């Protein structure tokens, strides 16, 4: 599970052999969600604050996330994405 970003205790990662639609995983406090890169739809449960931070980060980095998704599909090393500050 390649970690692509970390911020405020949230760990964001993608899998190389994951399925469409393009998405990423985020863990916080022992819980995990899956977030659609384009729509922002969330599967799973995290605190409202953590979800808001993840969504803010997602919106700022949609292009970076899609580039990492494409790299993952090609089984190439993904790039780290700057954290939310």
Secondary structure as the mmCIF struct_conf table of DSSP 4:
data_model
#
loop_
_struct_conf.conf_type_id
_struct_conf.id
_struct_conf.beg_label_comp_id
_struct_conf.beg_label_asym_id
_struct_conf.beg_label_seq_id
_struct_conf.end_label_comp_id
_struct_conf.end_label_asym_id
_struct_conf.end_label_seq_id
STRN STRN1 UNK A 2 UNK A 7
TURN_TY1_P TURN_TY1_P1 UNK A 8 UNK A 9
STRN STRN2 UNK A 10 UNK A 14
TURN_TY1_P TURN_TY1_P2 UNK A 16 UNK A 17
HELX_LH_PP_P HELX_LH_PP_P1 UNK A 18 UNK A 19
BEND BEND1 UNK A 20 UNK A 21
HELX_LH_PP_P HELX_LH_PP_P2 UNK A 22 UNK A 22
STRN STRN3 UNK A 23 UNK A 28
TURN_TY1_P TURN_TY1_P3 UNK A 29 UNK A 30
STRN STRN4 UNK A 31 UNK A 36
TURN_TY1_P TURN_TY1_P4 UNK A 37 UNK A 39
STRN STRN5 UNK A 42 UNK A 44
HELX_RH_AL_P HELX_RH_AL_P1 UNK A 48 UNK A 60
TURN_TY1_P TURN_TY1_P5 UNK A 61 UNK A 61
HELX_RH_AL_P HELX_RH_AL_P2 UNK A 62 UNK A 73
TURN_TY1_P TURN_TY1_P6 UNK A 74 UNK A 75
HELX_LH_PP_P HELX_LH_PP_P3 UNK A 76 UNK A 80
HELX_LH_PP_P HELX_LH_PP_P4 UNK A 82 UNK A 84
#
